[in-house]
Amino acid sequence: MTQIIVAGIVAFVVSVFLTPLLIQYFRRFGYGQTIREEGPQSHQAKRGTPTMGGIAIVIGIWAGYIAAGLTGLFTIGGGGFTASGLLVMFLATALGLVGFFDDGLKVVKRHNLGLNKLQKTLGQVTAAILFGILVLFFRNDQGLTPASTNLSFTRDFISISMPAFVFVIFVLILVWSWSNAVNFTDGLDGLASGAVALVMAVYTIISFWQFRYSCVGGDSDNLLGCYTVRDPLDIAVICAAAMGACAGFLWWNAAPAKIFMGDTGSLTLGGIIAGVSVVSQTELLMIVAGSLFVLEIASVVIQVVMFRSTGRRPFRMTPIHHHFELGGWKETTVTIRFWLLTIISCGMALAIFYGEWLAAAAM
């Protein structure tokens, strides 16, 4: 528990104090956000707002993770750095670098186009494939790898196992979907950072519960309803660090935003969500907790498919938060209501997880 608290506090402090320094730096050099001309006209006032604030999120998460890992080395019953944690951090950082180059080109060119679709997708795919392969290695003393090839909801469905190459493709789809979903959600002040903080708060609890009731080691041997997740404490640390970094960034990103996270932040956070879902063996449960992000990317897909097949658009504009803006909702109203939806979906995910544990423990 000490490591989790340290990770959250350090990540928050680093993010909340580093972000204003980035604001000053980007304003000095005129590195501001470009705004889509076809978007809501109220957003045109945001033109020139500093972007690439995701740098503070990335550094905050790493600071929290490293501080917690060092704390674990000197804590009784604690743990240090693990394969699962480092692989999730690798995935998030690799995607963050893709976003960093995308944002960098946008601010240098002073245009709303950075990396082209092929370049951006190639970066995402490369990071996802490497992650999907590596999580099947690094067995511990109990023979557990960071990920399982079984399809997982609150835990593995033992009867549904994927061949290794199918699992890598599955991970690729997850990483691409989650990273783009968070990227699409990052369109209103504070929306993505607040929503990710909520999801990570719930997954801090879930991962710690998996650690408390682990099937291997300590007093938890042979507990009914125990979990075979390899490094749950380190996963909880990452979730706490991501929550703290998002909360610190939200201090400056809340409406009216003084800085945007850009693709640097959104791709990083999407990578955290995807990676955590894989190593915690809850890929399907994450869909419940992160249903807001699912809704955002689904609206884009539906809009494109319907327009190309029928010539009609079911939404005024996508991602769907713009649909409600163009329908007359204020930006802050959309953000707060979407946060409320995230709180509900996170509560449902936590209830499902705990309910399944009660049922498994009673068997």
Number of C-alpha atoms within 10 A of each C-alpha: 13 12 27 25 16 23 32 30 22 24 35 30 18 22 31 23 16 19 27 18 13 19 21 12 13 20 16 10 10 15 22 24 22 20 18 13 10 8 14 14 12 11 14 14 9 19 12 18 19 27 27 28 29 31 24 28 36 25 17 33 34 22 22 30 32 22 21 29 24 15 19 21 14 11 13 8 9 17 18 19 17 18 20 26 24 15 20 25 22 19 26 30 25 22 31 28 20 23 29 24 15 22 27 20 16 20 23 12 13 16 14 15 14 21 16 10 10 9 13 16 15 13 16 25 19 15 22 28 19 16 22 25 16 17 22 17 14 15 14 13 8 10 9 16 22 25 26 24 24 17 21 20 20 23 24 20 13 11 8 10 15 14 9 14 13 12 20 22 16 17 25 21 15 21 31 20 19 26 26 23 25 30 25 24 23 24 19 23 23 28 25 29 31 23 30 28 23 23 25 27 20 21 29 25 15 23 24 20 19 25 24 16 24 25 20 18 11 10 11 15 12 12 13 17 19 21 23 21 27 28 25 28 27 29 31 30 31 32 32 32 36 34 32 31 33 35 27 27 32 28 20 22 24 20 16 13 16 19 30 30 29 24 31 31 34 32 33 32 31 27 32 27 27 27 31 28 25 26 25 30 27 22 23 15 21 25 19 22 26 25 19 24 28 20 17 21 23 17 21 17 14 15 21 16 14 14 13 11 8 8 11 12 15 14 18 14 20 22 23 20 24 20 18 18 20 17 12 11 14 12 21 17 13 19 23 15 12 18 20 13 16 23 19 15 21 27 17 15 24 20 12 16 18 15 13 16 20 13 11 12 12 9 7
